[in-house]
């Protein structure tokens, strides 16, 4: 699990291997990650976009950028949380993800919040 607090917005991520959707014989391991974003500040904020950096065990890095998360740009009043799940395929049974979310305050001020690194690890992997 990863946990980061930036500009009074907390991002917690829990990941798991999804063997039923993975095809190790074809070099594909699928991971699900669940993110909870909590506004711990005193101002309403909105998530505008995401930037993920995904690295596999062979140090191959892929960057993913796009608007919102799972088709949404959630607005979080003080004390509110938003949770979603998504997935990531890798060509190796282990890897890492981290990144940032671009947020905006009601005042129009934009800022980035950290998504702390978290492991993607298939079970029974020898290190």
C-alpha positions in Angstrom: 0.0 0.0 0.0 1.1 3.6 -0.6 0.1 6.7 1.2 0.9 10.3 0.4 -0.4 13.6 1.7 0.2 16.7 -0.6 -1.5 20.1 -0.2 -3.9 18.5 2.3 -5.1 15.8 -0.2 -4.3 12.2 0.8 -3.8 9.5 -1.9 -3.9 5.9 -0.7 -3.3 3.0 -3.1 -3.7 -0.8 -2.7 -2.7 -3.1 -5.5 -3.2 -6.8 -6.2 -2.3 -9.3 -8.9 -5.3 -10.6 -10.9 -4.3 -14.1 -12.0 -7.6 -14.8 -13.7 -6.8 -12.1 -16.3 -3.1 -12.7 -16.5 -1.4 -14.8 -19.2 2.1 -15.5 -17.9 2.8 -17.9 -20.8 2.3 -14.9 -23.1 4.3 -12.5 -20.9 1.3 -10.6 -19.5 0.6 -10.1 -15.8 -2.4 -8.0 -14.9 -2.7 -5.9 -11.7 -5.6 -4.1 -10.2 -5.1 -1.0 -8.1 -7.7 0.8 -5.9 -7.1 4.4 -5.1 -8.8 6.5 -2.4 -8.4 10.3 -2.7 -9.4 12.3 0.4 -9.6 16.0 0.7 -8.2 16.8 4.2 -8.1 20.5 3.5 -10.5 23.4 4.1 -11.2 24.1 0.4 -13.1 22.2 -2.3 -10.8 20.6 -4.9 -11.3 18.9 -8.3 -9.2 16.2 -9.9 -8.4 17.3 -13.5 -5.9 14.8 -14.8 -3.5 11.9 -14.1 0.1 11.1 -14.8 1.3 7.6 -14.1 4.8 6.3 -14.3 4.9 2.5 -14.6 8.1 0.5 -14.5 8.4 -3.2 -15.0 11.2 -5.6 -13.6 13.2 -5.0 -16.8 13.3 -1.2 -16.1 11.0 -0.6 -19.1 9.1 2.6 -18.2 5.8 3.7 -19.6 4.0 7.0 -18.9 0.3 7.4 -19.0 -1.4 10.8 -19.0 -5.0 11.7 -19.4 -8.0 13.6 -18.2 -9.6 12.5 -15.0 -9.7 9.0 -13.6 -12.1 6.2 -14.9 -13.9 8.8 -17.0 -14.5 11.2 -14.1 -13.1 14.4 -12.7 -14.4 14.2 -9.1 -15.0 17.3 -7.0 -14.1 16.8 -3.3 -15.5 19.1 -0.7 -13.5 19.3 2.6 -13.6 15.8 4.3 -14.9 14.0 1.2 -13.3 11.0 -0.5 -13.4 9.4 -3.9 -12.4 5.8 -4.5 -12.0 4.0 -7.8 -10.3 0.8 -9.2 -8.4 0.4 -12.4 -5.9 -2.1 -13.8 -2.4 -2.2 -15.3 -0.9 -5.0 -17.5 2.9 -5.7 -17.2 5.3 -7.8 -19.3 7.0 -9.0 -16.1 5.6 -10.4 -12.8 6.8 -7.4 -10.8 6.9 -3.7 -11.2 6.2 -0.3 -9.6 3.8 2.5 -10.2 3.8 6.1 -9.0 2.7 9.5 -10.3 0.7 12.6 -9.8 -2.8 14.0 -10.1 -3.4 17.5 -11.3 -5.9 19.2 -9.0 -7.6 22.6 -9.1 -9.1 24.7 -6.2 -12.3 26.7 -6.5 -10.1 29.8 -6.8 -8.7 28.3 -10.1 -5.3 27.6 -8.6 -3.9 24.3 -10.0 -1.5 22.0 -8.2 -0.1 18.5 -8.3 -0.5 15.9 -5.6 1.8 12.9 -5.2 0.8 9.2 -5.7 3.5 7.5 -3.7 5.2 4.5 -5.3 3.6 1.1 -4.8 4.6 -2.4 -5.9 3.0 -4.6 -8.5 3.9 -8.1 -7.5 2.5 -11.5 -8.7 2.3 -14.2 -6.0 4.9 -16.9 -5.9 7.4 -14.6 -7.5 11.0 -15.5 -6.7 13.2 -12.4 -6.0 
